[in-house]
Amino acid sequence: MVLVAVEALIGLAALSRRTVAVSAAVGLLALLAIWVVGQDFGQLYTGQATDPNTALIATVMAVALLAGYYRRPREYEDRLRRRT
């Protein structure tokens, strides 16, 4: 129940421009925690892994999104300010 509430709050925080980076960072940490604790590193060493290391792919995507968020061109920021 707590995990569902945390994931819902992360998703709601992603809807606001001011909290999208925080949401992505917290979501990344939650993803890694679930991968380590809940999925036991994808259970690669058991021989029964059905979706090995999907968390790693999602982690790469989250890092790419965060990097893109922090490296926006200055012209893009200026255009956004003019529209609002």
Order of alpha helices (4+ residues) and beta strands (2+ residues): alpha-alpha-alpha-alpha
